[in-house]
Amino acid sequence: FSLMIILLCLLLSPNIAMISGTICSILVAMMYQNNLYILLFLFFSTCTTAFSCYKVFKRSDLVKSGNVIGIINVLVIFSIGILTDIASPTWYLYNGIIGFSNGFLCAMLSFAFLPYFEAAFNITTSLGLLETANLNHPLLKKLMLNAPGTYQHSLMVANLSEAAAESIGADVILTRIGAYFHDIGKMKRPIFFS
């Protein structure tokens, strides 16, 4: 369930992931004879996943999100156990391990599935953009060899625009990559820019 929310957050938006997760939580709870505890667990898992994956720009952010999801899952499971007067420590241990490993495994599986979904639906995520941010990109290498001044200018613009994007809360990675490639046309037709 959390894997679906993570992928929806990264591929579409956290709002869509939150709405989809809430609807699925209600439907799954209805399938289990209107079980309130399943609804609570799935809803809190949806909220935690959507809020923790809101600003994921690096792979390490996704790992942290997986750990947060796992910890909140354990807390919700323990709360449900206390509400239903379960006294067996093995129940808490078994379900706590499953709850934490849920968040951990969902973060790992989202790493595996994300490139396939990006390619299938032609969606570029912030994690996919990181591959383009590599300064060893063939087009940037060509810019460095053919127009070294323009290359240095692009790096400076990237640093300035990244700082500006951070201060206003914009997409930092997209801004940096746009600045890297903003003068790439000067290699093809430099006369247009004189």
N, C-alpha and C positions, 0 to 999 in steps of 0.2 A: 504494500500500500504506500509506504514512504518512498519507494523507488519511483512509483508513478508521479508522486507530488514533486520529487526532485527533478525529474525529467521535464515535467510541465513548467516548473519554475525556470529552469535553464533555457528551455526551447521557446516558450511562449512568454508568460509573465507570472509573477507570484499571485496576482489577482485571479487569473484563470485557474491556477493550481488550487487556490484556496476554495473557490466556488466548486470546482470539480471534486475536491476531496470531501467537502461538506456534504455534497449530494451523495457521493458514494458511501460516506459514513452512515447516512440515514438509510440508504438502501440495504447495506449489509446488516445493520441493526434490525431492520424489518425482516430480513431473511431469517434471523435468529430469534423469532417470536418477540420482536420489539424489545430486545435486551438493551436496557439503559446503559449497562456497564460497557458493553461493546461499543455503543455509540459514543460514550465519554472517552474511551481509550482511543478510538479512531479519530475523533474530532480533535483531541489534544495532540495526537500524533500529526494530524494534518496542519494544525496551527503552528506547531513547533517546526515542522519541516519547511513550511512556507516562509516563516519569519527568519529561520536560520539560513535559508538559501536565497534570501532577498538580494544580497550584494556579494555574489561569489565571483571573484575575479581571478583567483588562483586555485590550483589543485589543493593546496594546503587549506584553503577556506572550505572546500568541500569535505575534507577530512574532519575539520573542526565541526562542521555542521552535522556530520554523521555521529560524532561523539556526543554532541548536544542532544540530538534526537534520541540516542540510546539512553542517556541519563534521564531525560524527561519521561521516556517510556517506562523506565524502572520506577520512577517516582509515582507515575500514574498507576502502575500495576500494584505497587505497595499500598497506595491509597485505596484502590478497589478491594484489595485483600482485607484492609482494616475495616472498610465499610461493610463488607459481607461477613465479617467475623471469622475469617479463616485463621486458624491457629497453627497450622503446620508449617514449620520452617522450611521444609523441603519444597513446598508449593512456592514460597517466596523466592527461594534460591533458583529453582528451575525456571519459573516465569521471569524472574529478574535477568537471568542469563539470556533467555530468549529475547526479552525486550531490548537489552543492550546490544546484543548481536544483530538485531534487526536494523538499528541505525547504522552500525558499523558496516554490515554487509550491503545495505542499500547505497551507501556512499561508494563502496568498491564497485558494485555492479553498475552504478551510474557512469563511472569512468569507462567501463567496458562498452556500455550501450550508446553513450552519447555520440561518438563519431559516426555510428551507423545511422542514427536518427538525423544527425546534421546532414549527412549525405543524402539520405532518402527524401527528406523534406526540403532540402536546400535552404537550411537555416544556419546562420552563423551566430554562435554564442560567444561569450567573452572568453571561455576556455579555448574555443577554436581560433579566436583571434590571436591568442598567445603565440601560435605557430607563425603567424605573419609578423609578429613583433621582433622576430629574430633578426639581428643586424647582418647575419650571413645569408639573408634572402638573396637570390641571384639578381633580382632587379636592383636592390640596394647596392650590391657589389658593383654592378655595372655603372650605377650612378656615381659611386665613389671613384671609379677609374676614369670615367669620361668627364665628370664635372665635380671635382673635389670641393670646390667652394660651395656649390649648391648642396652637396651632401652635408657639409658642416652646418650650413644654414638650416637644413631640415632637422638635424639633431638638436640645434638650439631651439627651433620652433617647437619641437616635440617636448623638450623639457619645460618650456614656458607654458605651453598649452596644457600639459599634464598638471602643473601646479594650479592653473586657472580652473581646470575641470574638477580637481579635488576641492577647491574652495567653494564651488557652487553645487557640488554633488552630482556632476555629470559623469558619464561613462569614461573613466580614465583611460582604459585600454584602447577604446575606439578613437579617442582623441589623439593619443600618442601615435597610433598607426596611421591615422589620417595625416598627421603632421610629417611622418616619415615619407609618405608617398605623395605629398601635395605638389611637389615640383617635378615629378617624374617625367612630365611631358617635355621638359627642357632638353632631354636627351634626343628626342625625335625631331623637334623643330625649335632649336634654340633661337632662331631669328625672331620668332613670335614674341619672345620675352625680352628683347633688347629695347 
